[in-house]
Amino acid sequence: MTRLWLVERAYDDRNLVSFTYATPDGSRQLRKQLSMTLLRRRGPMTAAIEADADELSAVDERDRERFAAEAQKMAAEHDPNDEI
């Protein structure tokens, strides 16, 4: 299992929320997209999640440095189970 930290959250006009979690070095990511309805039922997202390495995808070179900075900032400021 690999720990990933929340690095990006986006909303769209279809009532979907996209969450991007990344490794502290910014090289790997996992994206989750949930409807607002499902998100309300599921409960709050946390600062970090654990995922199998085979679930992760590579981060585009242009986003790697930004994702690494955000992941490290989240890790420094939050416990993994903090609600975000």
KEDRENKOL-819778 format. One line per 8 residues: for each residue z, y, x of N, C-alpha, C. Coordinates in Angstrom, 2 decimals, padded with zeros to 5 digits, always signed. Layout:
BEGIN
Z,Y,X,Z,Y,X,Z,Y,X  ...
// end
This chain:
BEGIN
+000.00,-001.18,+000.84,+000.00,+000.00,+000.00,+000.00,+001.25,+000.89  -000.69,+002.25,+000.40,-000.84,+003.52,+001.11,-000.27,+004.64,+000.25  +000.52,+005.51,+000.87,+001.06,+006.66,+000.14,+000.04,+007.79,+000.19  -000.18,+008.38,-000.99,-001.09,+009.52,-001.12,-000.33,+010.65,-001.80  -000.71,+011.87,-001.45,-000.05,+013.06,-002.00,-001.04,+013.85,-002.84  -000.53,+014.47,-003.90,-001.38,+015.28,-004.78,-001.91,+016.48,-004.00  -003.23,+016.63,-003.98,-003.84,+017.74,-003.24,-004.69,+018.64,-004.12  -005.02,+018.17,-005.32,-005.88,+018.97,-006.18,-005.71,+018.54,-007.64
-005.73,+019.53,-008.52,-005.65,+019.27,-009.96,-006.65,+020.21,-010.61  -007.48,+019.67,-011.49,-008.50,+020.48,-012.15,-008.59,+020.11,-013.63  -008.92,+021.09,-014.44,-009.08,+020.92,-015.88,-010.52,+021.21,-016.24  -011.02,+020.53,-017.27,-012.39,+020.85,-017.70,-012.42,+021.12,-019.20  -013.57,+021.50,-019.69,-013.70,+021.88,-021.10,-013.76,+020.69,-022.04  -013.70,+019.48,-021.50,-013.68,+018.27,-022.34,-012.26,+017.75,-022.55  -011.27,+018.58,-022.21,-009.86,+018.23,-022.37,-009.44,+017.12,-021.40  -010.05,+017.11,-020.21,-009.71,+016.14,-019.18,-009.03,+016.86,-018.01
-008.10,+016.15,-017.40,-007.44,+016.66,-016.21,-007.76,+015.69,-015.07  -008.24,+016.23,-013.97,-008.56,+015.41,-012.79,-007.51,+015.67,-011.72  -006.99,+014.59,-011.16,-006.01,+014.65,-010.10,-006.61,+014.00,-008.86  -006.46,+014.65,-007.73,-006.90,+014.06,-006.47,-005.68,+013.90,-005.58  -005.47,+012.68,-005.13,-004.40,+012.34,-004.20,-005.06,+011.97,-002.88  -004.47,+012.38,-001.76,-005.06,+012.10,-000.45,-003.99,+011.67,+000.55  -004.46,+010.98,+001.58,-003.57,+010.59,+002.67,-003.19,+011.84,+003.47  -002.07,+011.79,+004.19,-001.64,+012.96,+004.96,-002.65,+013.46,+005.99
-003.52,+012.58,+006.47,-004.53,+013.03,+007.43,-005.80,+013.53,+006.73  -005.83,+013.46,+005.39,-006.95,+013.97,+004.62,-008.21,+013.12,+004.65  -008.14,+011.92,+005.19,-009.35,+011.11,+005.36,-009.68,+010.22,+004.17  -008.69,+009.86,+003.36,-008.91,+008.96,+002.23,-008.34,+009.58,+000.96  -008.94,+009.24,-000.19,-008.52,+009.85,-001.45,-008.59,+008.85,-002.60  -007.91,+009.23,-003.67,-007.99,+008.52,-004.94,-008.02,+009.59,-006.02  -009.03,+009.51,-006.87,-009.15,+010.48,-007.97,-008.81,+009.79,-009.28  -008.05,+010.49,-010.11,-007.69,+010.01,-011.44,-008.10,+011.07,-012.44
-008.69,+010.62,-013.53,-009.08,+011.55,-014.58,-008.47,+011.05,-015.88  -007.67,+011.91,-016.51,-006.95,+011.54,-017.73,-007.17,+012.59,-018.81  -007.25,+012.13,-020.04,-007.31,+013.08,-021.15,-005.91,+013.67,-021.32  -005.86,+014.84,-021.92,-004.55,+015.47,-022.18,-003.70,+014.57,-023.07  -004.31,+013.91,-024.02,-003.57,+013.01,-024.91,-002.93,+011.88,-024.12  -003.71,+011.23,-023.27,-003.19,+010.14,-022.46,-002.13,+010.64,-021.48  -002.34,+011.79,-020.93,-001.38,+012.36,-019.99,-000.04,+012.62,-020.67  -000.07,+013.10,-021.91,+001.18,+013.33,-022.65,+001.91,+012.02,-022.91
+001.16,+010.97,-023.23,+001.78,+009.66,-023.49,+002.30,+009.03,-022.21  +001.55,+009.19,-021.14,+001.87,+008.57,-019.86,+003.08,+009.22,-019.22  +003.22,+010.51,-019.40,+004.29,+011.25,-018.76,+003.77,+012.01,-017.57  +004.63,+012.76,-016.92,+004.19,+013.64,-015.83,+003.68,+012.87,-014.62  +002.80,+013.52,-013.89,+002.32,+012.98,-012.64,+003.36,+013.29,-011.57  +003.34,+012.52,-010.50,+004.30,+012.72,-009.42,+003.62,+013.29,-008.18  +004.43,+013.79,-007.28,+003.91,+014.40,-006.06,+003.14,+013.40,-005.20  +003.55,+012.14,-005.25,+002.88,+011.11,-004.45,+002.73,+009.84,-005.28
+001.77,+009.03,-004.88,+001.57,+007.72,-005.48,+001.32,+006.72,-004.37  +001.42,+005.45,-004.71,+001.08,+004.36,-003.79,-000.16,+003.68,-004.35  -001.11,+003.35,-003.48,-002.34,+002.70,-003.92,-002.78,+001.70,-002.87  -003.50,+000.67,-003.32,-004.09,-000.30,-002.40,-005.20,+000.37,-001.61  -005.32,+000.00,-000.37,-006.34,+000.60,+000.50,-007.75,+000.41,-000.06  -008.00,-000.69,-000.77,-009.35,-000.93,-001.30,-009.67,-000.04,-002.50  -008.69,+000.67,-003.04,-008.92,+001.61,-004.14,-009.33,+003.00,-003.64  -009.18,+003.26,-002.36,-009.39,+004.58,-001.80,-010.84,+004.78,-001.37
-011.26,+006.03,-001.41,-012.59,+006.38,-000.93,-012.47,+007.43,+000.16  -013.53,+007.55,+000.94,-013.54,+008.52,+002.03,-013.63,+009.93,+001.46  -013.02,+010.86,+002.15,-013.07,+012.27,+001.78,-014.26,+012.90,+002.50  -015.00,+013.70,+001.79,-016.12,+014.43,+002.39,-015.59,+015.28,+003.55  -016.34,+015.31,+004.61,-015.96,+016.05,+005.82,-015.56,+017.50,+005.52  -016.22,+018.13,+004.56,-015.93,+019.53,+004.22,-014.55,+019.72,+003.60  -014.01,+018.66,+002.97,-012.71,+018.76,+002.31,-011.56,+018.19,+003.12  -011.86,+017.48,+004.18,-010.84,+016.74,+004.92,-009.71,+017.62,+005.44
-010.01,+018.72,+006.06,-008.97,+019.59,+006.62,-008.10,+020.20,+005.52  -008.73,+020.62,+004.43,-007.99,+021.21,+003.30,-007.08,+020.17,+002.65  -007.61,+018.94,+002.45,-006.80,+017.89,+001.85,-005.62,+017.52,+002.76  -005.86,+017.46,+004.06,-004.77,+017.15,+004.99,-003.68,+018.22,+004.92  -004.08,+019.48,+004.90,-003.09,+020.57,+004.83,-002.30,+020.50,+003.53  -002.98,+020.27,+002.41,-002.29,+020.19,+001.12,-001.36,+018.98,+001.06  -001.81,+017.83,+001.54,-000.98,+016.62,+001.52,+000.27,+016.81,+002.38  +000.11,+017.39,+003.54,+001.26,+017.62,+004.42,+002.23,+018.64,+003.81
+001.69,+019.64,+003.14,+002.53,+020.63,+002.48,+003.33,+019.98,+001.34  +002.66,+019.16,+000.53,+003.36,+018.47,-000.56,+004.45,+017.55,-000.02  +004.14,+016.82,+001.06,+005.12,+015.90,+001.65,+006.33,+016.65,+002.18  +006.11,+017.84,+002.71,+007.22,+018.64,+003.26,+008.08,+019.27,+002.17  +007.47,+019.58,+001.02,+008.17,+020.31,-000.03,+008.70,+019.44,-001.18  +008.22,+018.21,-001.28,+008.58,+017.37,-002.43,+008.94,+015.95,-002.01  +009.80,+015.35,-002.81,+010.01,+013.91,-002.72,+008.86,+013.24,-003.44  +008.50,+012.01,-003.05,+007.35,+011.35,-003.69,+007.43,+011.27,-005.22
+008.62,+011.11,-005.76,+008.76,+010.96,-007.21,+008.98,+012.26,-007.97  +008.91,+013.37,-007.29,+009.03,+014.67,-007.98,+007.92,+014.82,-009.00  +008.27,+015.28,-010.19,+007.27,+015.52,-011.23,+006.52,+016.79,-010.91  +005.22,+016.72,-011.03,+004.37,+017.86,-010.72,+003.63,+018.30,-011.97
// end
